[in-house]
Amino acid sequence: MSSPDHLPARSSGGPAPRAGEPLLRVRDVSVEFALPGRPAARVLDGIDLDVAAGSIRAVVGESGSGKSTLGRVVTGTLAGNGRLTSGEVVLGDRTLTGLSERQYRTVRGKEIGYIPQDALLGLNPLLPVGVQAGEPLRAHRLASRAERRERVVDLFAKVGLRDPARLYERYPHELSGGMCQRVLIAAAMSTRPKLLIADEPTTALDVTVQKTILDLLSGLVESEGLGILLITHDLGVAAERADDIAVVRDGRVVRGGRTGEVVADPGDPYTERLLRSSSLGFSGRRAATARLEYTRTVPADSPVVVEAKGVSKTFASRRGSQPVTAVADASFRVRRGTTLGIVGESGSGKTTLVRVLAGLTPADTGSVEIDGEPVVHHRRGAGQAGLYRTVQMVYQDPFASLNPRSTVRSILDEPLRGHGYGPGRERARRITELLEVTGLPASLADRYTAELSGGQRQRVAIARALAPRPDVVVLDEPVSALDVSVRGQILGLLDSLQRELALTYVFISHDLGVIAEVSDEILVLRHGRIVERGRALDVLTDPRTEYVGRLLSSIPGADVPGPTVPSPAS
């Protein structure tokens, strides 16, 4: 990859280390967080690692392992109740530990770039994204307003954003999550930092966009001699892109070394479990075949529960441009007790299609039937109430889809009251059943969602969807916000619930590894059109279109050599 044009010269905080030499040195770093009324919690415990110039060091671990805290130690952005109790951090020949906040501001954003995980929280909703991407340049006085605009437009093009000049003036709410993440990557790159800290930079992106971003980061390492600290929960991403890996658990490095050595010989049970749960667990056709051998055999005469006929939906576009076709002439069936996996890149029409199925968005043409009854958007009366009882949705982000002011008990009681489930005593029994069936302890019933882990929140979201006893559950990216091991637990829960309750699932994901695990049939969307559909095993092992082949080849870690990872079903 060529060097980005119109960028400032790399900042001079002493001589830059040569490729292969330590750029970042972390030595014996321990961090504690003060907790009200309780002993301090140790989050990092004696961490040692290097990031060499011109290389990628991956830090891999589950949620709560301490990996993101390590990134905050390096950037000097620990929360107010966090305290470095030992160790030091050195960038080049400059010791960062002990710097004042004012001193750190001369380093942060200039010598160290940072890409956060949550793109929506990382952008100000009141400012155009181009202005925000140029903010590091303005803050460090590296470019005039006109120069900032030129550089940002150039960087937007380099991170794969279409029509970058027009995009400069748009606001975050007008962009997809993947587009927002690329804006943040452009912002982090704008000052040509020595070190880039990428904290789960591709978690919310589909596989082809993810590959584009990872290719971009790898290219910067090669062309700019950049050092990258890549924080991720997916060993597949780390195995494909990193030169070195450090596996972190409970604040300690439990396995570290050259990437090939760690993948070939995980060495400890925790690293092995991460390996099984990662995208390495889905390594092309071989793994797809292994997983899908265990797919349910559904009788051909099993009743059709969901049927879509010629569904199309177009949205008006702003600023006088052409209308956008979100879904075009989509037709398919889903039989009782089976899972239809819908896969496609961001903007392919997946979410619009399932919103039409659930009666949340009207179709322009075509029809949808659930259990033989037509879905009519905003139809009033018992028929529509019956639809909302029959079809329930589980959304991508359990942080956003649950009311933070309500307890778990209130969240589960709301749909029961809304559907006239019965007196309070009967609803209380149903809430107890829902907690039990989703693997949640009864003690969580009176907690607020802020007191729950991400996996527990998603279990609550699933319990809420099951409350009115639906026939069809629509799952819109239900595990993409979860780390790999929690993802495996939630997928296992969904499988057991389907078998026990004869549920029918429509499952949206941009992750073909997830789709391979859960689907009986797969429908692939591109630009709103169905480009391929059929039995999951057939689509994944013998794709008929170049597009699906490209999706399969984009899966991180698919071509990384390593030990055979057994299927969880085996």
JOLINRA-V203945 format. One record per residue. N is the residue number from 0. RES is the residue in one small letter. NEAR is the number of other C-alpha atoms within 10 Angstrom. Layout:
N_RES_NEAR + N_RES_NEAR
This chain:
0_m_14 + 1_s_9 + 2_s_11 + 3_p_17 + 4_d_11 + 5_h_14 + 6_l_21 + 7_p_15 + 8_a_10 + 9_r_14 + 10_s_16 + 11_s_11 + 12_g_14 + 13_g_10 + 14_p_9 + 15_a_17 + 16_p_19 + 17_r_12 + 18_a_17 + 19_g_13 + 20_e_15 + 21_p_20 + 22_l_24 + 23_l_25 + 24_r_18 + 25_v_19 + 26_r_16 + 27_d_15 + 28_v_21 + 29_s_22 + 30_v_24 + 31_e_18 + 32_f_19 + 33_a_14 + 34_l_11 + 35_p_8 + 36_g_6 + 37_r_7 + 38_p_10 + 39_a_15 + 40_a_12 + 41_r_18 + 42_v_20 + 43_l_27 + 44_d_20 + 45_g_16 + 46_i_20 + 47_d_17 + 48_l_21 + 49_d_19 + 50_v_25 + 51_a_26 + 52_a_25 + 53_g_26 + 54_s_25 + 55_i_25 + 56_r_25 + 57_a_29 + 58_v_28 + 59_v_29 + 60_g_29 + 61_e_21 + 62_s_20 + 63_g_14 + 64_s_20 + 65_g_23 + 66_k_29 + 67_s_21 + 68_t_19 + 69_l_23 + 70_g_21 + 71_r_15 + 72_v_23 + 73_v_22 + 74_t_21 + 75_g_20 + 76_t_14 + 77_l_17 + 78_a_11 + 79_g_8 + 80_n_11 + 81_g_19 + 82_r_16 + 83_l_17 + 84_t_16 + 85_s_16 + 86_g_16 + 87_e_20 + 88_v_23 + 89_v_17 + 90_l_25 + 91_g_21 + 92_d_15 + 93_r_11 + 94_t_13 + 95_l_19 + 96_t_18 + 97_g_12 + 98_l_11 + 99_s_10 + 100_e_11 + 101_r_8 + 102_q_11 + 103_y_16 + 104_r_16 + 105_t_13 + 106_v_19 + 107_r_20 + 108_g_25 + 109_k_26 + 110_e_19 + 111_i_22 + 112_g_24 + 113_y_25 + 114_i_24 + 115_p_21 + 116_q_20 + 117_d_19 + 118_a_21 + 119_l_18 + 120_l_10 + 121_g_16 + 122_l_20 + 123_n_13 + 124_p_13 + 125_l_9 + 126_l_13 + 127_p_18 + 128_v_26 + 129_g_26 + 130_v_19 + 131_q_21 + 132_a_28 + 133_g_27 + 134_e_19 + 135_p_22 + 136_l_26 + 137_r_16 + 138_a_13 + 139_h_15 + 140_r_9 + 141_l_19 + 142_a_19 + 143_s_11 + 144_r_13 + 145_a_8 + 146_e_15 + 147_r_23 + 148_r_18 + 149_e_17 + 150_r_24 + 151_v_29 + 152_v_22 + 153_d_20 + 154_l_25 + 155_f_25 + 156_a_14 + 157_k_19 + 158_v_22 + 159_g_16 + 160_l_18 + 161_r_12 + 162_d_11 + 163_p_19 + 164_a_17 + 165_r_10 + 166_l_19 + 167_y_19 + 168_e_13 + 169_r_16 + 170_y_19 + 171_p_22 + 172_h_15 + 173_e_13 + 174_l_15 + 175_s_14 + 176_g_17 + 177_g_22 + 178_m_22 + 179_c_23 + 180_q_27 + 181_r_25 + 182_v_31 + 183_l_26 + 184_i_26 + 185_a_25 + 186_a_27 + 187_a_27 + 188_m_28 + 189_s_27 + 190_t_27 + 191_r_24 + 192_p_24 + 193_k_28 + 194_l_30 + 195_l_24 + 196_i_24 + 197_a_23 + 198_d_22 + 199_e_18 + 200_p_25 + 201_t_24 + 202_t_20 + 203_a_22 + 204_l_22 + 205_d_23 + 206_v_24 + 207_t_20 + 208_v_20 + 209_q_20 + 210_k_19 + 211_t_17 + 212_i_21 + 213_l_18 + 214_d_15 + 215_l_17 + 216_l_23 + 217_s_21 + 218_g_17 + 219_l_22 + 220_v_22 + 221_e_18 + 222_s_13 + 223_e_20 + 224_g_20 + 225_l_24 + 226_g_30 + 227_i_29 + 228_l_26 + 229_l_27 + 230_i_25 + 231_t_27 + 232_h_28 + 233_d_26 + 234_l_32 + 235_g_27 + 236_v_25 + 237_a_28 + 238_a_28 + 239_e_19 + 240_r_23 + 241_a_22 + 242_d_18 + 243_d_24 + 244_i_29 + 245_a_26 + 246_v_26 + 247_v_24 + 248_r_22 + 249_d_17 + 250_g_23 + 251_r_20 + 252_v_23 + 253_v_16 + 254_r_18 + 255_g_20 + 256_g_15 + 257_r_14 + 258_t_21 + 259_g_18 + 260_e_14 + 261_v_22 + 262_v_23 + 263_a_13 + 264_d_14 + 265_p_20 + 266_g_14 + 267_d_10 + 268_p_10 + 269_y_17 + 270_t_23 + 271_e_17 + 272_r_14 + 273_l_24 + 274_l_24 + 275_r_22 + 276_s_25 + 277_s_27 + 278_s_25 + 279_l_31 + 280_g_23 + 281_f_28 + 282_s_23 + 283_g_21 + 284_r_15 + 285_r_12 + 286_a_21 + 287_a_24 + 288_t_17 + 289_a_16 + 290_r_22 + 291_l_21 + 292_e_11 + 293_y_12 + 294_t_17 + 295_r_13 + 296_t_8 + 297_v_12 + 298_p_9 + 299_a_8 + 300_d_8 + 301_s_12 + 302_p_13 + 303_v_18 + 304_v_19 + 305_v_22 + 306_e_19 + 307_a_21 + 308_k_15 + 309_g_16 + 310_v_21 + 311_s_23 + 312_k_22 + 313_t_16 + 314_f_12 + 315_a_11 + 316_s_11 + 317_r_9 + 318_r_6 + 319_g_7 + 320_s_8 + 321_q_10 + 322_p_11 + 323_v_14 + 324_t_17 + 325_a_20 + 326_v_27 + 327_a_22 + 328_d_15 + 329_a_18 + 330_s_16 + 331_f_15 + 332_r_16 + 333_v_22 + 334_r_21 + 335_r_21 + 336_g_22 + 337_t_26 + 338_t_26 + 339_l_26 + 340_g_26 + 341_i_28 + 342_v_27 + 343_g_27 + 344_e_21 + 345_s_22 + 346_g_15 + 347_s_21 + 348_g_23 + 349_k_28 + 350_t_19 + 351_t_21 + 352_l_25 + 353_v_20 + 354_r_17 + 355_v_23 + 356_l_27 + 357_a_24 + 358_g_20 + 359_l_15 + 360_t_16 + 361_p_20 + 362_a_23 + 363_d_15 + 364_t_13 + 365_g_15 + 366_s_20 + 367_v_23 + 368_e_18 + 369_i_20 + 370_d_16 + 371_g_11 + 372_e_14 + 373_p_17 + 374_v_24 + 375_v_21 + 376_h_16 + 377_h_11 + 378_r_11 + 379_r_9 + 380_g_8 + 381_a_9 + 382_g_14 + 383_q_17 + 384_a_13 + 385_g_13 + 386_l_22 + 387_y_20 + 388_r_21 + 389_t_18 + 390_v_22 + 391_q_22 + 392_m_23 + 393_v_24 + 394_y_21 + 395_q_21 + 396_d_19 + 397_p_24 + 398_f_18 + 399_a_9 + 400_s_13 + 401_l_21 + 402_n_15 + 403_p_14 + 404_r_11 + 405_s_15 + 406_t_19 + 407_v_25 + 408_r_20 + 409_s_17 + 410_i_22 + 411_l_28 + 412_d_19 + 413_e_14 + 414_p_18 + 415_l_24 + 416_r_14 + 417_g_11 + 418_h_14 + 419_g_11 + 420_y_15 + 421_g_11 + 422_p_10 + 423_g_12 + 424_r_9 + 425_e_11 + 426_r_19 + 427_a_16 + 428_r_10 + 429_r_18 + 430_i_24 + 431_t_16 + 432_e_16 + 433_l_22 + 434_l_23 + 435_e_13 + 436_v_16 + 437_t_21 + 438_g_16 + 439_l_18 + 440_p_11 + 441_a_14 + 442_s_8 + 443_l_17 + 444_a_18 + 445_d_12 + 446_r_14 + 447_y_19 + 448_t_22 + 449_a_15 + 450_e_12 + 451_l_15 + 452_s_16 + 453_g_20 + 454_g_20 + 455_q_20 + 456_r_22 + 457_q_28 + 458_r_24 + 459_v_28 + 460_a_26 + 461_i_26 + 462_a_24 + 463_r_26 + 464_a_24 + 465_l_27 + 466_a_23 + 467_p_22 + 468_r_16 + 469_p_19 + 470_d_22 + 471_v_30 + 472_v_23 + 473_v_23 + 474_l_23 + 475_d_22 + 476_e_22 + 477_p_23 + 478_v_26 + 479_s_20 + 480_a_19 + 481_l_22 + 482_d_21 + 483_v_25 + 484_s_20 + 485_v_20 + 486_r_20 + 487_g_19 + 488_q_15 + 489_i_22 + 490_l_16 + 491_g_16 + 492_l_16 + 493_l_18 + 494_d_16 + 495_s_15 + 496_l_15 + 497_q_17 + 498_r_13 + 499_e_11 + 500_l_13 + 501_a_14 + 502_l_21 + 503_t_24 + 504_y_29 + 505_v_22 + 506_f_24 + 507_i_26 + 508_s_24 + 509_h_25 + 510_d_22 + 511_l_26 + 512_g_24 + 513_v_22 + 514_i_23 + 515_a_23 + 516_e_23 + 517_v_24 + 518_s_23 + 519_d_24 + 520_e_24 + 521_i_27 + 522_l_22 + 523_v_22 + 524_l_25 + 525_r_21 + 526_h_18 + 527_g_24 + 528_r_20 + 529_i_21 + 530_v_15 + 531_e_16 + 532_r_19 + 533_g_15 + 534_r_14 + 535_a_25 + 536_l_22 + 537_d_16 + 538_v_21 + 539_l_26 + 540_t_16 + 541_d_12 + 542_p_17 + 543_r_14 + 544_t_11 + 545_e_9 + 546_y_16 + 547_v_22 + 548_g_15 + 549_r_13 + 550_l_20 + 551_l_23 + 552_s_17 + 553_s_20 + 554_i_25 + 555_p_27 + 556_g_24 + 557_a_21 + 558_d_15 + 559_v_17 + 560_p_14 + 561_g_17 + 562_p_12 + 563_t_13 + 564_v_17 + 565_p_12 + 566_s_17 + 567_p_13 + 568_a_12 + 569_s_8
